[in-house]
Amino acid sequence: MYQLKDLLLLAVQEGAEELLLDPDQPPRMRLHGKVRVLDGPLLTSDQISELLRSIALDEQCRELELCGDARFRYVAKHVGQFNVHAQTPEGRLHVKIKYLGPS
């Protein structure tokens, strides 16, 4: 199973602008405008939800459940700052995490 902090660290180390988590696909990174697929198993909506809950506050999770959309900033100690955008179109969770720079 993936750990979100490890994925974020890898994205920063690789110079990615964004980490993309979508159901039925492995994690992906946007590097210089191109999407790079990471080696590993496909993610389920439940796994993406677990990854998101590892960094989101209860309030942010409630917003996602009620509105189908949540945006927040996340700071990973010794990794960096990120904008997180989670959506549930058609009941399936999709997450984009954009790197903003060092924390």
Residue frames as qw, qx, qy, qz and C-alpha x, y, z in Angstrom:
[[0.000, 0.889, 0.458, 0.000, 0.00, 0.00, 0.00],
 [0.369, 0.552, -0.020, 0.747, 1.14, 3.49, -0.76],
 [0.354, -0.631, -0.382, 0.574, 1.87, 6.12, 1.90],
 [0.276, 0.914, 0.255, 0.153, 0.93, 9.63, 0.80],
 [0.283, -0.897, 0.252, 0.228, 3.92, 11.29, 2.46],
 [0.617, -0.223, 0.608, 0.446, 6.24, 8.94, 0.53],
 [0.496, 0.595, 0.533, 0.340, 4.48, 9.77, -2.75],
 [0.026, 0.996, 0.083, -0.009, 4.74, 13.51, -2.02],
 [0.468, -0.690, 0.425, 0.353, 8.44, 13.21, -1.19],
 [0.623, 0.102, 0.632, 0.450, 9.05, 11.29, -4.43],
 [0.345, 0.824, 0.398, 0.208, 7.14, 13.91, -6.42],
 [0.154, -0.969, 0.133, 0.142, 9.22, 16.71, -4.91],
 [0.576, -0.461, 0.549, 0.392, 12.49, 14.83, -5.44],
 [0.566, 0.306, 0.639, 0.421, 11.57, 14.20, -9.09],
 [0.067, -0.197, 0.155, 0.966, 10.64, 17.86, -9.64],
 [0.002, 0.497, 0.809, 0.312, 6.95, 17.13, -10.31],
 [0.175, -0.259, -0.005, -0.950, 4.43, 19.95, -10.34],
 [0.700, -0.166, 0.082, -0.690, 1.53, 17.71, -9.36],
 [0.104, -0.077, 0.986, -0.101, 0.67, 14.30, -7.93],
 [0.607, 0.007, -0.284, -0.743, -2.45, 12.71, -9.46],
 [0.193, -0.020, 0.945, -0.264, -4.49, 10.02, -7.70],
 [0.621, 0.134, -0.215, -0.742, -7.32, 8.52, -9.74],
 [0.789, -0.070, 0.541, -0.283, -9.26, 5.27, -9.38],
 [0.906, 0.300, 0.297, 0.043, -8.16, 2.27, -11.45],
 [0.561, 0.725, -0.234, 0.322, -4.78, 3.84, -12.18],
 [0.712, -0.239, -0.293, 0.592, -1.43, 3.84, -10.39],
 [0.192, -0.848, -0.095, 0.485, -0.30, 7.16, -8.92],
 [0.604, 0.553, 0.234, 0.523, 0.92, 9.61, -11.56],
 [0.335, -0.628, -0.049, 0.700, 3.03, 12.76, -11.53],
 [0.464, 0.857, 0.179, 0.135, 2.93, 15.76, -13.84],
 [0.583, -0.454, 0.233, 0.633, 6.51, 16.67, -14.82],
 [0.100, -0.334, 0.396, 0.849, 7.10, 19.61, -17.16],
 [0.545, 0.281, -0.106, -0.782, 3.53, 19.32, -18.44],
 [0.619, 0.154, -0.712, -0.293, 3.72, 15.58, -19.16],
 [0.800, -0.393, 0.212, -0.401, 2.15, 12.85, -17.04],
 [0.320, 0.407, -0.850, 0.100, 4.47, 10.12, -15.77],
 [0.866, -0.308, -0.218, -0.329, 2.93, 6.90, -14.44],
 [0.255, -0.601, 0.708, -0.269, 4.59, 5.46, -11.34],
 [0.506, 0.094, -0.853, -0.086, 5.32, 1.76, -11.17],
 [0.167, -0.034, 0.766, -0.620, 2.94, 0.05, -8.80],
 [0.095, 0.414, 0.905, 0.008, -0.55, -1.29, -8.33],
 [0.130, -0.524, -0.426, -0.726, -3.73, 0.46, -9.43],
 [0.077, -0.005, 0.539, -0.839, -5.50, 2.58, -6.82],
 [0.146, -0.570, -0.792, -0.160, -9.09, 2.03, -5.75],
 [0.193, -0.727, -0.135, -0.646, -11.39, 4.85, -4.61],
 [0.754, -0.635, -0.166, -0.015, -11.17, 3.42, -1.07],
 [0.766, -0.125, -0.055, 0.629, -7.36, 3.52, -1.14],
 [0.234, 0.497, 0.096, 0.830, -7.39, 7.10, -2.42],
 [0.472, -0.753, -0.199, -0.414, -9.81, 7.99, 0.38],
 [0.822, -0.464, -0.137, 0.299, -7.42, 6.47, 2.95],
 [0.593, 0.148, 0.022, 0.791, -4.51, 8.42, 1.49],
 [0.040, -0.645, -0.161, -0.746, -6.51, 11.65, 1.58],
 [0.645, -0.708, -0.210, -0.198, -7.69, 11.06, 5.16],
 [0.795, -0.202, -0.185, 0.542, -4.04, 10.70, 6.21],
 [0.356, 0.068, -0.019, 0.932, -3.56, 14.45, 5.55],
 [0.214, -0.516, -0.344, -0.755, -7.06, 16.00, 5.63],
 [0.180, -0.068, 0.593, -0.782, -8.85, 17.36, 8.68],
 [0.194, 0.408, 0.875, -0.173, -12.29, 15.99, 9.58],
 [0.258, 0.694, 0.210, -0.639, -13.79, 19.31, 8.44],
 [0.195, 0.502, -0.576, -0.615, -12.19, 18.94, 5.00],
 [0.027, 0.055, 0.985, 0.163, -13.46, 15.37, 4.67],
 [0.232, 0.566, 0.673, -0.415, -16.99, 16.52, 5.59],
 [0.255, 0.650, -0.138, -0.702, -16.81, 19.25, 2.97],
 [0.119, 0.270, -0.834, -0.465, -15.87, 16.64, 0.36],
 [0.093, 0.282, 0.951, -0.083, -18.74, 14.37, 1.43],
 [0.212, 0.664, 0.498, -0.515, -21.31, 17.20, 1.42],
 [0.280, 0.780, -0.111, -0.548, -20.18, 19.20, -1.63],
 [0.897, 0.346, 0.229, 0.152, -18.28, 16.63, -3.69],
 [0.529, 0.652, -0.126, 0.528, -15.32, 19.02, -3.76],
 [0.570, -0.792, -0.031, 0.215, -12.71, 20.12, -1.24],
 [0.556, 0.627, -0.204, 0.507, -9.61, 22.31, -1.53],
 [0.572, -0.817, 0.051, 0.053, -7.04, 22.88, 1.17],
 [0.322, 0.749, -0.535, 0.220, -3.37, 23.53, 1.79],
 [0.939, -0.331, -0.047, 0.083, -1.19, 20.85, 3.33],
 [0.095, 0.822, -0.538, 0.158, 2.30, 21.29, 4.77],
 [0.972, -0.079, -0.186, 0.120, 4.45, 18.15, 4.99],
 [0.446, -0.831, 0.303, 0.137, 7.29, 18.68, 7.43],
 [0.418, -0.498, 0.634, 0.419, 10.68, 18.57, 5.67],
 [0.510, 0.317, 0.722, 0.345, 8.95, 18.02, 2.31],
 [0.079, 0.118, 0.306, 0.941, 7.01, 21.13, 1.27],
 [0.370, 0.352, 0.394, -0.764, 3.69, 22.92, 0.90],
 [0.075, 0.166, 0.871, 0.456, 0.90, 21.60, -1.31],
 [0.526, 0.108, 0.056, -0.842, -2.53, 22.61, -2.58],
 [0.182, 0.101, 0.978, 0.002, -4.89, 19.64, -2.43],
 [0.539, 0.150, -0.132, -0.818, -7.98, 19.40, -4.63],
 [0.178, 0.072, 0.980, -0.059, -10.27, 16.41, -4.07],
 [0.542, 0.135, -0.166, -0.813, -13.43, 15.75, -6.10],
 [0.400, 0.069, 0.904, -0.134, -16.00, 12.98, -6.30],
 [0.515, 0.285, -0.313, -0.746, -17.54, 13.15, -9.78],
 [0.780, 0.042, -0.510, -0.361, -19.88, 10.20, -10.28],
 [0.834, -0.507, 0.074, -0.203, -19.09, 9.07, -6.72],
 [0.904, 0.068, -0.093, 0.411, -15.43, 8.23, -7.44],
 [0.382, -0.866, 0.069, 0.315, -12.67, 10.10, -5.62],
 [0.682, 0.520, 0.010, 0.515, -10.02, 11.95, -7.66],
 [0.457, -0.823, -0.016, 0.338, -7.21, 13.91, -5.99],
 [0.581, 0.629, -0.076, 0.512, -4.72, 16.40, -7.42],
 [0.578, -0.733, -0.057, 0.356, -1.93, 17.63, -5.17],
 [0.496, 0.776, -0.042, 0.386, 0.10, 20.56, -6.48],
 [0.692, -0.261, -0.196, 0.644, 3.55, 21.34, -5.09],
 [0.008, 0.983, 0.153, 0.104, 3.91, 24.97, -4.00],
 [0.332, 0.711, -0.437, 0.439, 7.48, 24.95, -2.72],
 [0.463, 0.059, -0.731, 0.497, 9.47, 24.27, 0.45],
 [0.476, -0.735, -0.474, -0.092, 7.75, 24.55, 3.82]]
